[in-house]
Amino acid sequence: MKRLFGLITGIFLLCLTARGLQSGQAQTLQTSAHSFHTSAHSIPHSLPQLKQRLELLLALEKIPGLQIALFDEQGVYWQQALGTRDIDKALPVEQDTLFRGGSTTKTFIALAIMQLAGQGRLTLQDKLAELAPEVKINNPWQATHPVKLVHLLEHSAGLDDMHFRNIYNTSDPGLSLLDAVNRDAGALRVRWQPGTRHAYSNPGYGVLGYIIEKFSGQSFEHYIRQHILQPLAMQHSTMGPSSGPQQQLSQGYSGGKAVPYRDIYLRSAGNIQTRAYELALFGHLLLTRNRQHLLADISSADILQMEQPGTTLAARAGLNYGYGLGLYSSSQSRRLWLGHGGAIAGFLAAYGYSPAIGQGYALVVNSDSVHIHTLLTLITRYLAKDHPPDRQIQVGGIDAEIGGYYRMVNNRNEIFSGLSYPLDTIIIEARDSEIDLIPVIGEGQRLLHVGQQQFRLPGNSHASGIFIKESVDGKVFEFDGQYYVKSSAFAAWGMPIMLASALVAVLLTLLYLPVWLINSISGKLPGKGRLSLRLYPALASVSLAIVMIALFCLSPEEAGQLNWQTLFICTFTLVFAICSLLGLLQLVKMWRLEPHAGARYFSLISVSALVMLTVYGWYFNYIGLSLWSW
């Protein structure tokens, strides 16, 4: 949760400045800014124009530096290094500058697993409990739905994503990958039947890295260097582990500030260091699919299998869109692209390719606060400019039972479920050959039916959503990896309305605090009972406000540590719950003794809201939450 004080201050100062501008000057500035923005985002028609647009976006988006490489079926044909790799030292990004690639690592891990399968050392259908019983997976469905390697590859095992304490390894650089995986037992609990829903899980790829080590007899870093990086001439790329920043490694930035280098626990999920040219060499292998002479035990059929999801309910129902074996589908510039993205402290990366047009890209950026989608849109629009989209199908025959309320139930991190629960509902309205997805808050989306209850975005030729009438979860709608289960109007609106009302009551309780304090000091509230009737709800409300402030000041890097923010969150969620319950007891005790009817009913509303929030927080494990041990 990022600090917003700077943003708020900036907006305030901007407003003051704007008021002081003459109307003519303001119009000139607005016109210039619009022209600059339009120029940066317009479709380039040549490589020099693409470079110019990227340089404009560097300034517009405040990007320190980047590398980009483009490739087609013949190989890498264009690369650029733009901007600065170290702002303080004024060092430019060069062609051999390395960037952290984050989760682009996962495709290399998946390819290594495919190699081991090709060597006959394992199969994708092998059960994890039999391959590696030392991995402490907790699967309540083990007897009927065991976790298999293919589930880990497709993020369909039902695992939680890594917990805060298992992100950055600042104290034990020699920790083995198995120990790094097992130290996060909470993330290894299977939350639903494996092979039904997708939920992105870094721990799953931590387990896969360990599987590579166990069945190859090498560290996963050494195996991938020997069997993938070296054969592909990715000579500068490395999987680590690193003892610290290297001379060739760019400095990473977040919000314009330098980010210190941090190793991660789950190295096989995101520890690659690479450059755009070499990442493009890897993308070229995937695009062509027929370079078996470079990589042993990998066939074009293996790469084709990697591109296609196969284990989720949506995939088994026919939707060929989603997360495959270390590769995922994405819709960019009205085209279907395959590849992977990555994000790690101070860096963003992405590579993608389109088999339909025979083009691909690799992009690495030394800032994690950049809107990388803006860059990718520019790049893919250029690559697709000479290739009109395929024929776009739209037909009738939508199942009449698709309409209604749905709730998303495949949260990536279970800890955020309570925060997103009120807004995780959509309404689906169907008519003729299209449906509207309408969220509780925000703008909806229209999808067009292409047949077999599959749906596409307007302008796209590929389906990215599907309605499943019968499943283990009943009626299901999946769109772009989000798994929605049929719900009801009460479930959709009841909880958001109750939570919103409760928060309004808490705010009113805080506003009422100085009123009764003044009355108490002036002697207008005789008796401890009447004072306690007001005191406990006020203490609970203040505690909740303190929790909000602590969350506001907490960065993701600090969330897994013991500090004042996490200590306050633990302490004051407990104080909140205790004072809410004491307020309820005091309300029962003082109901007939409080002479002021307005105070009685206000206390009833306030305490009811606080108790409801307490129950809600307890249900989602927020009361007494110890983030440093989560």
C-alpha positions as CSV (number, residue, x, y, z in Angstrom):
1,M,0.0,0.0,0.0
2,K,1.8,3.0,-1.3
3,R,2.2,6.2,0.5
4,L,-0.1,8.9,-1.0
5,F,1.0,12.0,1.0
6,G,3.3,13.1,-1.8
7,L,0.6,12.7,-4.4
8,I,-2.0,14.5,-2.4
9,T,0.4,17.4,-1.7
10,G,1.3,17.5,-5.4
11,I,-2.3,17.7,-6.5
12,F,-2.9,20.5,-3.9
13,L,0.1,22.5,-5.1
14,L,-0.9,21.9,-8.8
15,C,-4.4,23.2,-8.1
16,L,-3.0,26.4,-6.4
17,T,-0.6,26.9,-9.4
18,A,-3.4,26.4,-11.9
19,R,-5.5,29.1,-10.2
20,G,-2.7,31.5,-10.7
21,L,-2.3,30.9,-14.4
22,Q,-3.8,33.3,-16.9
23,S,-6.5,31.6,-19.0
24,G,-4.5,32.0,-22.2
25,Q,-1.4,30.4,-20.6
26,A,-3.5,27.6,-19.2
27,Q,-5.0,26.9,-22.6
28,T,-1.6,26.9,-24.2
29,L,-0.2,24.5,-21.6
30,Q,-3.2,22.2,-22.0
31,T,-2.9,22.2,-25.8
32,S,0.9,21.5,-25.6
33,A,0.4,18.7,-23.1
34,H,-2.3,17.1,-25.2
35,S,-0.2,17.3,-28.4
36,F,2.7,15.8,-26.5
37,H,0.6,13.0,-25.2
38,T,-1.1,12.3,-28.5
39,S,2.3,12.2,-30.3
40,A,3.7,9.7,-27.8
41,H,0.7,7.3,-28.2
42,S,0.1,7.5,-31.9
43,I,0.9,4.5,-34.0
44,P,4.5,4.6,-35.4
45,H,4.9,3.6,-39.0
46,S,8.7,2.9,-38.9
47,L,11.4,1.9,-36.5
48,P,12.8,5.4,-36.2
49,Q,9.3,6.6,-35.3
50,L,8.9,3.8,-32.8
51,K,12.1,4.9,-31.1
52,Q,10.9,8.5,-31.1
53,R,7.6,7.5,-29.5
54,L,9.4,5.5,-26.9
55,E,11.7,8.4,-26.0
56,L,8.6,10.6,-25.6
57,L,7.0,8.0,-23.3
58,L,10.2,7.9,-21.3
59,A,9.7,11.6,-20.5
60,L,5.9,11.4,-20.2
61,E,5.9,8.4,-17.9
62,K,9.1,9.4,-16.0
63,I,10.8,6.2,-16.9
64,P,14.5,6.2,-16.0
65,G,15.6,3.6,-18.7
66,L,14.6,0.6,-20.8
67,Q,15.8,-1.8,-23.4
68,I,13.6,-3.1,-26.2
69,A,14.2,-5.8,-28.8
70,L,11.9,-6.9,-31.7
71,F,12.1,-10.3,-33.4
72,D,10.3,-12.2,-36.2
73,E,10.7,-15.7,-37.5
74,Q,14.2,-14.9,-38.9
75,G,15.5,-13.6,-35.5
76,V,16.1,-10.4,-33.6
77,Y,16.0,-7.5,-36.1
78,W,16.0,-4.3,-33.9
79,Q,17.1,-3.4,-30.4
80,Q,17.4,-0.1,-28.5
81,A,18.8,0.9,-25.1
82,L,17.2,4.2,-23.9
83,G,17.5,6.3,-20.8
84,T,19.5,6.0,-17.7
85,R,20.6,3.0,-15.7
86,D,21.8,5.0,-12.7
87,I,20.4,8.5,-12.2
88,D,22.8,9.6,-9.5
89,K,25.9,8.5,-11.5
90,A,24.3,9.7,-14.8
91,L,25.1,6.3,-16.4
92,P,23.2,5.5,-19.6
93,V,21.5,2.2,-20.3
94,E,23.7,0.2,-22.7
95,Q,23.1,-2.9,-24.8
96,D,24.8,-5.1,-22.2
97,T,23.1,-3.6,-19.2
98,L,21.2,-6.2,-17.2
99,F,17.7,-5.8,-15.7
100,R,15.9,-8.0,-13.3
101,G,13.2,-9.9,-15.1
102,G,11.0,-11.1,-12.3
103,S,8.4,-13.7,-13.3
104,T,9.6,-14.0,-16.8
105,T,11.7,-16.6,-15.0
106,K,8.7,-18.9,-14.9
107,T,8.8,-19.8,-18.6
108,F,12.4,-21.0,-18.2
109,I,11.3,-23.2,-15.3
110,A,8.5,-24.6,-17.3
111,L,10.8,-25.3,-20.2
112,A,13.2,-27.1,-17.9
113,I,10.4,-29.3,-16.6
114,M,9.4,-30.1,-20.2
115,Q,13.0,-31.1,-20.8
116,L,13.0,-33.4,-17.8
117,A,9.7,-34.9,-19.0
118,G,11.3,-35.4,-22.5
119,Q,14.1,-37.3,-20.8
120,G,11.7,-39.6,-19.1
121,R,12.6,-38.5,-15.6
122,L,9.1,-37.4,-14.8
123,T,5.7,-36.7,-16.4
124,L,3.4,-33.7,-16.1
125,Q,0.7,-35.9,-14.7
126,D,2.9,-37.1,-11.8
127,K,1.5,-36.5,-8.4
128,L,3.5,-34.1,-6.3
129,A,2.9,-36.1,-3.1
130,E,4.6,-39.0,-4.7
131,L,7.4,-37.1,-6.5
132,A,8.4,-35.0,-3.5
133,P,6.6,-35.9,-0.2
134,E,9.1,-33.6,1.6
135,V,7.2,-30.6,0.1
136,K,4.6,-29.8,2.8
137,I,1.6,-29.3,0.6
138,N,-1.7,-29.4,2.6
139,N,-4.4,-30.7,0.2
140,P,-7.8,-31.6,1.7
141,W,-8.7,-33.2,-1.7
142,Q,-5.6,-35.4,-1.9
143,A,-7.5,-38.7,-2.1
144,T,-9.7,-37.6,-5.1
145,H,-7.9,-34.6,-6.6
146,P,-4.1,-34.7,-6.0
147,V,-1.9,-31.8,-6.9
148,K,0.1,-32.7,-10.1
149,L,3.0,-31.0,-11.8
150,V,0.8,-29.7,-14.5
151,H,-1.3,-27.9,-11.9
152,L,1.7,-26.1,-10.6
153,L,2.8,-25.2,-14.1
154,E,-0.7,-23.7,-14.9
155,H,-1.3,-22.1,-11.4
156,S,-4.4,-24.3,-11.0
157,A,-3.3,-26.2,-7.9
158,G,-5.3,-23.9,-5.6
159,L,-2.3,-22.6,-3.7
160,D,-2.2,-19.1,-2.1
161,D,0.4,-16.7,-3.4
162,M,3.5,-16.1,-1.3
163,H,3.0,-14.5,2.1
164,F,4.7,-11.2,3.0
165,R,7.3,-12.8,5.2
166,N,8.4,-15.1,2.3
167,I,9.0,-12.4,-0.4
168,Y,12.5,-10.9,0.3
169,N,15.3,-12.9,1.8
170,T,17.4,-10.4,3.8
171,S,18.8,-12.7,6.4
172,D,19.6,-16.2,5.0
173,P,21.2,-16.1,1.6
174,G,22.2,-19.7,1.8
175,L,18.7,-21.1,2.4
176,S,17.9,-24.1,0.2
177,L,15.0,-23.8,-2.2
178,L,13.1,-26.6,-0.4
179,D,13.4,-24.8,2.9
180,A,12.4,-21.5,1.3
181,V,9.2,-23.2,0.0
182,N,8.4,-25.0,3.3
183,R,8.9,-22.0,5.5
184,D,5.7,-20.5,4.0
185,A,3.3,-23.3,5.1
186,G,0.2,-21.1,4.8
187,A,0.8,-20.6,1.1
188,L,1.0,-24.4,0.6
189,R,-2.6,-25.0,1.7
190,V,-4.8,-26.0,-1.2
191,R,-7.9,-23.8,-1.2
192,W,-10.1,-25.6,-3.7
193,Q,-10.1,-28.7,-5.9
194,P,-6.9,-28.7,-7.9
195,G,-7.6,-28.4,-11.6
196,T,-10.6,-26.2,-11.4
197,R,-9.6,-22.5,-11.1
198,H,-6.6,-20.5,-11.9
199,A,-4.9,-18.4,-9.2
200,Y,-1.4,-17.1,-9.8
201,S,0.9,-18.6,-7.2
202,N,4.7,-18.0,-6.9
203,P,5.1,-20.9,-4.3
204,G,4.0,-23.3,-7.1
205,Y,7.0,-22.3,-9.1
206,G,9.2,-22.5,-6.1
207,V,8.2,-26.1,-5.8
208,L,8.9,-26.6,-9.5
209,G,12.4,-25.2,-9.1
210,Y,13.0,-27.8,-6.3
211,I,11.7,-30.6,-8.6
212,I,14.3,-29.6,-11.2
213,E,17.0,-29.8,-8.6
214,K,15.8,-33.2,-7.3
215,F,15.5,-34.9,-10.7
216,S,18.5,-33.3,-12.4
217,G,20.9,-33.5,-9.5
218,Q,21.9,-29.9,-10.1
219,S,20.8,-26.5,-8.7
220,F,18.0,-25.2,-10.9
221,E,20.2,-22.1,-11.6
222,H,23.0,-24.4,-13.0
223,Y,20.6,-26.6,-14.9
224,I,18.9,-23.7,-16.7
225,R,22.3,-22.1,-17.5
226,Q,23.7,-25.3,-18.9
227,H,20.6,-26.6,-20.8
228,I,18.7,-23.4,-21.8
229,L,20.7,-20.1,-21.5
230,Q,24.0,-21.3,-23.0
231,P,22.4,-23.2,-26.0
232,L,20.4,-20.1,-26.8
233,A,23.5,-17.8,-26.5
234,M,22.0,-16.0,-23.6
235,Q,25.5,-15.4,-22.3
236,H,24.9,-12.5,-20.0
237,S,21.7,-13.8,-18.4
238,T,21.7,-15.5,-15.1
239,M,19.3,-17.1,-12.6
240,G,21.4,-16.1,-9.6
241,P,21.4,-16.4,-6.7
242,S,23.2,-13.1,-6.5
243,S,25.2,-11.9,-3.5
244,G,24.3,-8.3,-4.4
245,P,24.2,-5.8,-7.2
246,Q,26.5,-6.5,-10.2
247,Q,28.4,-3.9,-12.1
248,Q,26.3,-4.6,-15.2
249,L,23.0,-4.6,-13.4
250,S,20.9,-1.5,-13.6
251,Q,19.7,0.4,-10.6
252,G,16.0,-0.2,-10.0
253,Y,13.6,2.6,-9.2
254,S,10.1,3.0,-7.7
255,G,8.3,6.3,-7.8
256,G,11.6,8.0,-8.9
257,K,13.5,6.7,-5.9
258,A,16.3,4.1,-6.0
259,V,15.3,0.7,-4.7
260,P,18.0,-1.4,-2.9
261,Y,18.7,-4.8,-4.4
262,R,16.9,-7.6,-2.5
263,D,17.2,-11.3,-3.1
264,I,13.9,-13.3,-3.0
265,Y,13.2,-16.6,-1.2
266,L,11.4,-18.2,-4.1
267,R,14.3,-17.7,-6.6
268,S,12.9,-20.1,-9.2
269,A,9.7,-17.9,-9.4
270,G,11.4,-14.7,-10.4
271,N,15.2,-14.2,-10.0
272,I,16.4,-13.9,-13.6
273,Q,18.7,-11.1,-14.6
274,T,18.7,-10.5,-18.4
275,R,18.7,-8.0,-21.2
276,A,16.1,-7.4,-23.8
277,Y,18.2,-8.8,-26.7
278,E,18.7,-12.1,-24.9
279,L,15.0,-12.3,-23.7
280,A,14.1,-11.8,-27.4
281,L,16.4,-14.7,-28.3
282,F,14.3,-16.8,-26.0
283,G,11.0,-15.4,-27.4
284,H,12.3,-16.3,-30.9
285,L,12.7,-19.9,-29.9
286,L,9.1,-20.0,-28.7
287,L,7.8,-18.2,-31.8
288,T,9.5,-20.5,-34.3
289,R,8.9,-23.7,-32.3
290,N,11.2,-25.7,-34.7
291,R,14.7,-25.2,-33.4
292,Q,15.0,-28.5,-31.6
293,H,18.7,-28.6,-32.6
294,L,19.3,-25.8,-30.0
295,L,17.6,-27.4,-27.0
296,A,17.7,-31.1,-26.3
297,D,14.5,-33.0,-25.5
298,I,12.2,-30.1,-26.6
299,S,9.9,-30.5,-29.6
300,S,7.6,-28.1,-31.4
301,A,4.7,-30.1,-29.9
302,D,6.1,-29.3,-26.4
303,I,6.1,-25.6,-27.1
304,L,2.6,-25.8,-28.6
305,Q,1.5,-27.6,-25.4
306,M,3.0,-24.9,-23.3
307,E,0.9,-22.2,-25.0
308,Q,-2.4,-23.9,-24.3
309,P,-4.1,-24.1,-20.9
310,G,-5.5,-27.5,-20.2
311,T,-6.4,-28.2,-16.6
312,T,-8.9,-25.6,-15.5
313,L,-12.7,-26.0,-15.9
314,A,-12.6,-23.2,-18.6
315,A,-9.9,-24.9,-20.5
316,R,-11.6,-28.3,-20.4
317,A,-14.8,-26.6,-21.6
318,G,-12.9,-25.4,-24.7
319,L,-11.6,-22.0,-23.9
320,N,-8.1,-21.7,-25.4
321,Y,-7.2,-18.6,-23.5
322,G,-5.4,-18.3,-20.1
323,Y,-2.3,-19.5,-18.4
324,G,-0.6,-22.5,-20.0
325,L,2.7,-24.1,-19.0
326,G,4.7,-21.0,-18.1
327,L,3.1,-19.0,-20.9
328,Y,-0.1,-16.9,-20.8
329,S,-2.4,-15.4,-23.3
330,S,-3.0,-11.6,-23.4
331,S,-5.1,-9.3,-25.5
332,Q,-3.1,-6.4,-26.9
333,S,-3.9,-4.2,-29.9
334,R,-6.8,-6.5,-30.8
335,R,-4.4,-9.5,-31.1
336,L,-3.7,-12.6,-29.1
337,W,-0.2,-12.6,-27.7
338,L,1.6,-15.3,-25.8
339,G,4.4,-14.7,-23.3
340,H,5.0,-13.6,-19.8
341,G,5.5,-10.5,-17.7
342,G,7.6,-9.9,-14.6
343,A,7.7,-7.4,-11.7
344,I,10.2,-7.3,-8.9
345,A,11.4,-4.4,-6.7
346,G,12.5,-1.6,-9.0
347,F,12.0,-3.5,-12.3
348,L,9.3,-4.5,-14.8
349,A,9.8,-6.9,-17.8
350,A,7.7,-8.5,-20.5
351,Y,8.1,-10.5,-23.6
352,G,5.4,-11.6,-26.0
353,Y,4.9,-13.0,-29.5
354,S,2.0,-13.5,-31.9
355,P,2.2,-16.7,-34.0
356,A,-0.5,-15.2,-36.2
357,I,1.7,-12.3,-37.4
358,G,5.1,-13.9,-36.8
359,Q,6.3,-11.0,-34.6
360,G,7.4,-10.6,-31.0
361,Y,9.0,-8.2,-28.5
362,A,11.1,-8.1,-25.4
363,L,11.0,-5.2,-23.0
364,V,12.8,-4.5,-19.7
365,V,12.3,-1.4,-17.6
366,N,14.2,-0.2,-14.5
367,S,11.2,1.1,-12.7
368,D,8.3,-0.8,-11.0
369,S,5.9,2.3,-11.0
370,V,5.6,2.5,-14.8
371,H,2.3,1.8,-16.6
372,I,4.0,-0.9,-18.7
373,H,0.7,-1.5,-20.5
374,T,1.2,1.9,-22.2
375,L,4.5,0.8,-23.6
376,L,3.2,-2.6,-24.6
377,T,0.3,-1.1,-26.4
378,L,2.6,1.2,-28.4
379,I,4.9,-1.7,-29.3
380,T,2.2,-4.2,-30.2
381,R,0.3,-1.6,-32.3
382,Y,3.5,-1.1,-34.3
383,L,4.1,-4.8,-34.8
384,A,0.5,-5.4,-35.8
385,K,0.0,-2.4,-38.0
386,D,0.4,-4.3,-41.3
387,H,-1.7,-7.3,-40.1
388,P,-5.5,-6.7,-39.9
389,P,-7.3,-8.8,-37.2
390,D,-8.8,-12.1,-38.2
391,R,-12.5,-12.4,-39.0
392,Q,-14.5,-11.4,-36.0
393,I,-17.4,-13.8,-35.3
394,Q,-20.6,-12.8,-33.5
395,V,-23.5,-15.2,-33.2
396,G,-26.7,-15.8,-31.2
397,G,-27.5,-18.8,-29.1
398,I,-26.5,-17.5,-25.7
399,D,-27.7,-19.8,-22.9
400,A,-30.7,-18.1,-21.2
401,E,-29.4,-19.1,-17.8
402,I,-26.3,-17.0,-18.0
403,G,-27.9,-13.9,-16.7
404,G,-27.7,-12.9,-13.0
405,Y,-25.3,-12.1,-10.2
406,Y,-21.8,-13.7,-10.0
407,R,-19.1,-13.5,-7.4
408,M,-15.3,-13.9,-8.1
409,V,-13.9,-16.7,-5.9
410,N,-10.3,-17.2,-7.1
411,N,-8.4,-14.5,-5.2
412,R,-4.6,-14.6,-5.7
413,N,-3.9,-13.9,-2.1
414,E,-6.5,-15.0,0.5
415,I,-5.5,-12.2,2.9
416,F,-7.1,-9.7,0.5
417,S,-10.4,-11.6,0.2
418,G,-12.1,-9.6,2.9
419,L,-11.0,-6.3,1.3
420,S,-12.2,-7.2,-2.1
421,Y,-15.3,-9.2,-1.1
422,P,-17.8,-6.3,-1.3
423,L,-16.7,-5.4,-4.8
424,D,-16.1,-8.9,-6.2
425,T,-19.6,-9.2,-7.7
426,I,-20.7,-8.6,-11.3
427,I,-24.1,-8.6,-12.9
428,I,-24.4,-10.4,-16.3
429,E,-27.1,-9.1,-18.6
430,A,-27.6,-11.0,-21.9
431,R,-29.4,-10.0,-25.1
432,D,-29.2,-11.4,-28.6
433,S,-25.5,-12.1,-29.3
434,E,-23.9,-10.1,-26.5
435,I,-23.6,-9.8,-22.8
436,D,-22.7,-6.9,-20.4
437,L,-20.6,-7.5,-17.4
438,I,-21.6,-4.8,-14.8
439,P,-19.5,-4.5,-11.6
440,V,-20.9,-3.1,-8.4
441,I,-18.7,0.0,-8.8
442,G,-17.1,1.2,-12.1
443,E,-17.8,0.8,-15.8
444,G,-18.9,-2.4,-17.3
445,Q,-17.7,-4.4,-20.3
446,R,-19.5,-5.7,-23.3
447,L,-18.6,-9.2,-24.6
448,L,-19.7,-10.7,-27.9
449,H,-20.8,-14.3,-28.3
450,V,-18.6,-16.4,-30.7
451,G,-20.4,-19.7,-30.2
452,Q,-20.3,-22.6,-27.6
453,Q,-20.9,-20.1,-24.8
454,Q,-17.5,-18.4,-25.5
455,F,-17.2,-14.6,-25.6
456,R,-14.7,-12.1,-26.9
457,L,-14.0,-8.4,-26.4
458,P,-15.2,-6.1,-29.2
459,G,-12.4,-5.7,-31.7
460,N,-10.8,-9.0,-30.8
461,S,-11.1,-12.2,-32.8
462,H,-10.3,-14.6,-30.0
463,A,-12.5,-15.6,-27.1
464,S,-11.4,-14.8,-23.5
465,G,-14.5,-15.7,-21.6
466,I,-16.8,-18.7,-21.2
467,F,-20.0,-19.7,-19.4
468,I,-20.0,-23.2,-17.9
469,K,-23.5,-24.3,-17.0
470,E,-22.6,-27.4,-14.9
471,S,-19.5,-27.7,-12.7
472,V,-18.5,-28.6,-9.2
473,D,-19.3,-25.0,-8.3
474,G,-22.6,-24.8,-10.2
475,K,-23.0,-22.2,-12.9
476,V,-19.7,-20.5,-13.6
477,F,-18.4,-17.6,-15.8
478,E,-14.7,-17.2,-16.4
479,F,-13.3,-14.1,-18.0
480,D,-9.6,-13.4,-18.4
481,G,-8.7,-15.8,-15.6
482,Q,-11.3,-14.5,-13.2
483,Y,-13.5,-17.2,-11.9
484,Y,-17.1,-16.2,-11.1
485,V,-19.7,-18.4,-9.4
486,K,-23.5,-17.7,-9.7
487,S,-24.7,-15.8,-6.7
488,S,-27.8,-13.8,-5.6
489,A,-28.9,-10.2,-5.5
490,F,-28.8,-10.2,-1.7
491,A,-25.2,-11.5,-1.6
492,A,-24.2,-9.0,-4.2
493,W,-25.8,-5.9,-2.6
494,G,-26.3,-6.9,1.0
495,M,-22.8,-7.0,2.2
496,P,-21.6,-3.8,0.4
497,I,-24.5,-1.8,1.7
498,M,-24.0,-3.1,5.3
499,L,-20.3,-2.5,5.2
500,A,-20.8,1.0,3.7
501,S,-23.4,1.8,6.4
502,A,-21.1,0.5,9.1
503,L,-18.2,2.7,8.0
504,V,-20.5,5.7,7.9
505,A,-21.6,4.9,11.5
506,V,-17.9,4.6,12.5
507,L,-17.3,8.0,10.9
508,L,-20.3,9.5,12.8
509,T,-19.0,8.0,16.0
510,L,-15.7,9.8,15.5
511,L,-17.4,13.0,14.8
512,Y,-19.6,12.6,17.9
513,L,-16.4,12.0,20.0
514,P,-15.6,15.7,20.7
515,V,-19.2,16.5,21.5
516,W,-19.6,14.1,24.3
517,L,-16.1,14.7,25.6
518,I,-17.0,18.4,26.0
519,N,-20.2,17.4,27.7
520,S,-18.3,15.0,30.0
521,I,-15.7,17.7,31.0
522,S,-18.5,20.2,31.6
523,G,-20.3,17.7,33.9
524,K,-23.3,17.1,31.7
525,L,-22.6,13.3,31.7
526,P,-22.8,12.2,35.3
527,G,-22.1,8.5,36.1
528,K,-19.5,6.1,34.7
529,G,-22.2,4.1,32.9
530,R,-23.3,6.9,30.6
531,L,-19.6,7.7,29.9
532,S,-18.8,4.1,29.1
533,L,-21.7,3.8,26.8
534,R,-20.0,6.5,24.6
535,L,-16.4,5.6,25.4
536,Y,-16.2,2.0,24.1
537,P,-17.6,2.8,20.6
538,A,-15.3,5.8,20.4
539,L,-12.2,3.7,21.4
540,A,-13.2,1.1,18.9
541,S,-13.6,3.7,16.1
542,V,-10.3,5.4,17.0
543,S,-8.6,2.0,16.9
544,L,-10.0,1.3,13.5
545,A,-8.7,4.7,12.3
546,I,-5.2,3.9,13.7
547,V,-5.3,0.6,11.8
548,M,-6.1,2.5,8.6
549,I,-3.3,4.9,9.1
550,A,-0.8,2.1,9.8
551,L,-1.9,0.4,6.6
552,F,-1.6,3.7,4.7
553,C,2.0,4.0,5.9
554,L,2.9,0.4,5.1
555,S,4.9,-0.6,2.0
556,P,4.9,-4.1,0.6
557,E,8.5,-4.5,1.6
558,E,7.7,-3.7,5.2
559,A,4.6,-5.8,5.4
560,G,6.5,-9.0,6.4
561,Q,8.6,-7.4,9.1
562,L,8.0,-6.5,12.7
563,N,7.7,-2.7,12.8
564,W,5.5,0.0,14.2
565,Q,3.0,-0.4,11.4
566,T,2.5,-4.2,11.6
567,L,2.6,-4.0,15.5
568,F,-0.1,-1.3,15.4
569,I,-2.2,-3.4,13.0
570,C,-2.0,-6.4,15.3
571,T,-2.6,-4.5,18.5
572,F,-5.4,-2.1,17.4
573,T,-7.4,-4.7,15.5
574,L,-7.5,-6.6,18.9
575,V,-8.4,-3.4,20.7
576,F,-11.1,-2.7,18.1
577,A,-12.7,-6.1,18.6
578,I,-12.5,-5.9,22.4
579,C,-14.0,-2.4,22.7
580,S,-16.7,-3.3,20.2
581,L,-17.8,-6.2,22.3
582,L,-17.5,-4.2,25.6
583,G,-19.6,-1.5,23.9
584,L,-22.3,-4.1,23.2
585,L,-22.3,-5.3,26.8
586,Q,-22.5,-1.7,28.0
587,L,-25.3,-0.9,25.6
588,V,-27.4,-3.8,27.0
589,K,-26.6,-2.7,30.5
590,M,-27.4,1.0,30.0
591,W,-30.3,0.8,27.6
592,R,-32.9,1.6,30.2
593,L,-30.6,3.8,32.3
594,E,-29.6,6.3,29.6
595,P,-32.1,9.2,29.8
596,H,-31.3,10.6,26.4
597,A,-33.2,8.7,23.7
598,G,-31.1,10.1,20.9
599,A,-27.9,8.9,22.6
600,R,-29.5,5.4,23.1
601,Y,-30.4,4.9,19.5
602,F,-27.1,6.4,18.2
603,S,-25.2,4.0,20.5
604,L,-27.4,1.2,19.1
605,I,-26.5,2.1,15.6
606,S,-22.8,2.6,16.4
607,V,-22.3,-0.5,18.4
608,S,-24.2,-2.6,15.9
609,A,-21.9,-1.4,13.1
610,L,-18.8,-2.0,15.2
611,V,-19.9,-5.6,16.1
612,M,-20.7,-6.3,12.5
613,L,-17.2,-5.1,11.4
614,T,-15.7,-7.2,14.2
615,V,-17.5,-10.4,13.0
616,Y,-16.5,-9.6,9.5
617,G,-12.8,-9.0,10.5
618,W,-12.8,-12.2,12.5
619,Y,-14.2,-14.2,9.6
620,F,-11.4,-13.0,7.3
621,N,-8.7,-13.4,10.0
622,Y,-8.0,-9.7,10.3
623,I,-8.4,-9.5,14.1
624,G,-5.0,-9.7,15.7
625,L,-3.4,-10.1,12.3
626,S,0.4,-10.5,12.7
627,L,1.7,-9.6,9.3
628,W,5.3,-10.2,10.3
629,S,4.5,-13.9,10.7
630,W,2.1,-14.2,7.8
